[in-house]
Amino acid sequence: MKKLQIYGGILTLLTTISLTSCKKIDESSTYDTSTTSIVSENLDTDKYPGTTVDNKEFLDLIETKFSESDTTTVTLETEPVVKKDSITISFTGDCTLGTYLTSKNKAFDVLFDQQQDYGYYFKNVKEIFENDDYTVVNLEGPLTDSNTIPEQKPFIFKGRKDYVNILTNGSVEAANLSNNHIRDYGTAGYNDTVNVLSDNDIAYFDNTNFHIEEINNKKFGFAGFKAFSLYTKNEIDNALKYFEENDVDIKIITLHGGVEYEYDFDSTKQELARYAIDNGADLIVGHHPHILQGIEEYNDKYILYSLGNFCYGGHSNPDDKNSMIVQVTFNFEDDKYIGSNLKLIPVSISSVDYTNNFQPTILEGEAKDKVLKLINDHSKNFNYAD
């Protein structure tokens, strides 16, 4: 009860303060600490009986003696608040949802007919894609009912239109279409693909269809190109100009090229990748060799030369089943981009060793370490530490 009475007196004092100016406390002012009580002229002891208290207790409650003529401004000094934000995007290698035309066993389609389960394929990686901010795959082949083949070549891929549900069930938000198989069934096949993707809210992009996605109030631009010729620089220029005109925060370029089944990246792809970064790109993501290649850190930005295969119906049992999901986290402070960092998640394109069952599965232990060592051995100015 004694303290409640004291606080009541203090409250009366505080209501008399005018927050208009600040007055330094007179350092010569002292308190009589030789007695066991204090009576302040600012405390009406008749109105608030019991305000005679122990000096030390009173000084612990308040640090400043106010006189009737004091006017005080209370100024709070705080550290400036830095607004921080991070956005994580996952990237995978080749998704060929279907089998090639001359395949004898049609393994991908046969398995689907047995399973009748769109969720089967990304079952072991779905949680990763659900917990990121955005997921991008390379769709290596059309989703179409067309039978029109514009040119004969060794491998002609296509998947059924309804295979788009494999992507939606797997929490995929966007697909790169700039590769050497997306038009295996001509313009009709390509149009079927973009229509079925759009109908299922999956974004797409290539060398003429640039995509801008707003994620957590930041604009991300996506464009994809074949990387077999240095003339591709002109196409890269068009994309970067478009992104600049549309105030894109992060510019992402995919490059589809390189030598198949070679672990070392080639000079043409490197020159295109560096050119894109020199002219404003923030990340380069590569495909085509069907196996993993190294990573280059160039001007504080990353070039992922090849992510290999992923959910790949083009081969029923490839010798090299290693792949990885790369998660790139883009960091911002006060809405300004300050850089990115990588997380590499080694996977096998199959959940079993003896065949390709088209079910990418996260690797652990020695198998995981083997993939990370492969990446580090074939990288430039980059060394990944798990």
N, C-alpha and C positions, 0 to 999 in steps of 0.2 A: 504493500500500500504506500510505503514511503516513496518508492521510486515512481509510482504513478503520479503522486502529488508533485514530485520534482519535474517530471516530464510535462505536466500541465503548465507549470510555470515557464518552462522553456518554450513551449508552444506559443504562449502569450507573447514572449519576447520576439519570436521569429515572425509573428504576424505584423509586427511594427517595422520590419525591415523594408526599405524601399530599394528595389533592384535597379538603381540608377547610376551608382558610382562605386568604386572600390577604394577602400581606405586601409592603408597598412596599419597593422596593430602596433600601438606604441610599445616598443620593447622595454620602456622604463616602467610600464605598468606591472605591478606585482600583486600577488595574493598573499594574504596573511595565513601562513601555514603553521603558525605557532599555536593556534588554538584548535579546538576540535570542531568549530563551526564557522560558517560564513553567512553574512546577510548582505545581499546585493541590493543596491538602491534601485535596481531594475526589477526586483521581485517584490511584489506587494505581499508582505508576510501576513498582513491582516486578512487580505482576501484569500491567500493561499497559506494557511497555517501549516506548520510542519516542514517549511522549506529550509530550516536549519539542518544542515547535513554535514557529514564528514568532508573536509576539504578535498582530500584525495579522490573520493568518489565523485564529487562534483566536477573536479578537473578532468576525470576520466570521461565524463559525459560530454563536456563541451571544452573546446580548446581556446575560445575567444571570449573576452569580456567585452560586452557591448555597453556603451553609454547611451543615454536618451538621444544624444545628438548624432550618433553614428548612423551612416547610411552605407550599405554594403552590397556589392555585386558579387555573386558567386560565379566564378569562371571555371568550367571543367575542361581540362586539356586531355584530349584523347588522340590515340594514334589514328592516322587516316586508314579507312577500311579499304583493303585491296580486294576487288572482286575477282575471284578465281573460278575458272570453268574448264572442264576437260570433256572431250567428246571422243569416244572410241568406235572405230570402224574396223570390221573384220573383212579380210580378203581371202579368197580361196583360188585354187587353180581350176583346171578344166572340168566342167560338168557336161558330160555328153550323155544326155538322158535318152538312150536308145542304142540301137545296134547299127553297124554299117551294112550297106546294101547286100554285099556278097558273103556276109557271114553265114557259116553253115549251121551254127547252133543257136544263133539269135539269143544269146545268154541273158541279156538284160531284159528283153521282152518276155522270155520264158519265165524268168524269176518273178517278174511282176504278175504274170498270169497265175503263178502259184501262190504268191503272197497276197495279192489284191489289197495292198496296204501302202498308201502313199507315204505314210510316216516311217516306214521301215528304213529308208535310205539314209536319212539324216538323224536317225534315232540317237546315235552315240555322240553327236556333236551339237544337237539342237540346243542344249542348255547354254552353250557358249554364244550362239547366235541370238538367243532370247535375251541374254543379259548384256549385250553390247548396245550401241546406239544405232547401228546400221550395219547391214551385211551385204557384201558384193561378191558375186561369182562370175567366172568367165563361162558363158553358155556356148559351148563348142558344138554347135549343130542346131538345126531348126526344129521347131515343134510344129508339125504340119501334117495334113492329109494329102498333100500334093504328091503326084508321081512324076512330075516334070523334072527331068535332069538336064541342065544346060550343057554340061560337059562330063565326059567320062574321065574318071581318075581312080586311083587304087582304092581309096576309102571314101565312101559317100554316106554321110550320117543323117539320120533323122529320128525323131521321137514322136510319139503320139501327142496330140494337143493336150490331152488330159494330164500328161506328165508334168504340166506346170504346177499341179498340186503337190508334187514332190518339193518344189521350191517354197510354196506357200506354207506347207506343213513344217518345213525346215526353218522358218523364220528368216527367209531371204528377202531383201527389199529391193535389190537392183542387180542387173545383169549387163556385163560387157558383151556386145555383139560384134566387135571388130576383131574377127578372126577368119581363118581360111576355110571354115566349114559352115558358117551360118547361112551361106547361099548355095549349099549343095543341091537344094531343090529350087533354085532360081528365085526370081522376084516373088513368085507366089508363095514359096516356102518362107521367105523372109517376112512377107506381109502377114502371113498366118502367125508367125512367131511374135511379132510386135503387137499384133492385135490380142493374142491370148495373154501375153504378159500384161498389157494395159488393162484388159478386162479383169485381171486378178490383182491389180494394184502393185505390180512389180515394175519399177522404173527400168529403162534400158538406155544405152548410149553407144555411140560408135563414132566414126570419123566425120559424119555430117549431122548426126542427131546428138547434140550436147545436152547434158542433163544438169539442172541445178536443183539441189535438195536443201531445204532449210532444216537444220537440226539444232535444237536448243538455241534458236535465234541467230545461228551462224549459217552463212550460205556456203555450201560445198558444191564445187563444179566438177563434173565427170566427163571425160572424153576419151575415146579409144582409137588406136591406130595400128595398122600393120607396120612392122618395123623391118622390112626387107630392103628398103631403099632410102637414101638420104633425101630424096624428094619429099618424103613425109614431113620434113621441116616446115614446108608451106602449110600443110594441114594443121600442124601443131600451132603455128602462128595464128591461124584462123580461130582455133579454139581459145587460145589464151587471150586474144583480143576480145572475143565474145564474153569471156568471163570478166575481163576488166571492165567492159562497158556495163555489165550487170552487177558490179560491186560484189563480186564473189570473194569470200574470205579465204577459202582454201581451194586450191586448184589441183586436181588429181588426174594424171594421165596414165592410161594403160598402153603398153606396147606389146604387140603380138608378133614375135619373131625370134630369130636365133637358130642355132643348129640343133636339130633334134637329137636327143640322147647324148648331148655333150654337157658335162658338168660346168665347163667354163663358158662364160658369156662371150659373145662375139663383139668385134669392134664397131660394127654398124649400129647395133642396138645401144651400145655404150655411148656413141656419139649423139644419137638421137635423144637418149635419156638426159645426158648432160646439157644438150642444147635446150631441152624443155625446161630444165631447172634454171639455167642461165637467163631464161626469158620469162620466169615467173612461176613455174610449176612448183608445187610443194611436196609432191610425192609421185614416184613412178612405180607402177606395178606391171610385171611382165609375165607372159605365158608363151606357150608353143612347144618348147623342147620336150614336154611330157615327163620330165624329171626335174628335180630341184637344181637350181643354180644359186650362186652366192649373192650377197648383198653388198652394195657399195654405199659408203657414206660420202656424199659429195656436197660441199658448201653447206654443211650442217643439215642436209636433207638426205632422204633415203631412196635408193634405187633397188627394187626387188626384181632381180632379173628373170627368175622363173619360179612360179609356185607349183610347177608340176601338174600332175593329174589330181583329181579330187573324187567326185562321184563319176567314174569314167566307164561308160558302156562300150568304149571302142576297143577294149582288149579284155578277154576273159581270164587271162592269167599272165600279166606282165612280170618280167623278172624283177624290176624295181618298183616296189609298191609304196615307197616313201613319199610323203607329201607333208604339207604343213598349212596350218591356218596362221596368218599373220594379223595381229591386232595392232593397229596404229592409233595411239592416243594423241590427239591434238590439244595442246594446252594454251589457255588464254589467261591474261591478267588485264583487268579493266578493259575487256573487249579487244585487247591487242594480242595477236598471235605471237607466242614466244618460243614455239618449237614443238617437236613431237618426240615420242619414244615408242619403241617396238616391244611387243611380246610375241615370241615365236612359240607356237604350239605344234610340235611334231605329231603327225598322224600317219596311219597306214590307210591306203585307199580301200582296204578290205579288213573285215574283223577276223578273218582266218588267213593262215599262211599259204595253204595249198591251192587256193584259187582266188579269183576276184569276185566277191559277193556284193560289190557295189555299195558297201556300207562303211564309209570312213570312220575310223576309230582312233582315239587318242592313244599315243604311245607312252610307255613308262619305262623306267629302268634303263638297261643297256640299249634297248632299241631307240629310246628317246635320245640318249647321249650320242648314239651313232649319227642320228640326223643332225644334231646341233654341231657335231664335229665336222660333218660334211659341209655344212653351211660356212662355218668359220674357215675351213681349209680353202674354200673357193671364193672368199669374199675379198673386198679391197677397202682398206681404211675402216674396217668394221670387224668387231669381235664380240660375239654375243655371249654374255654370261648369264646363265639361267638364275 
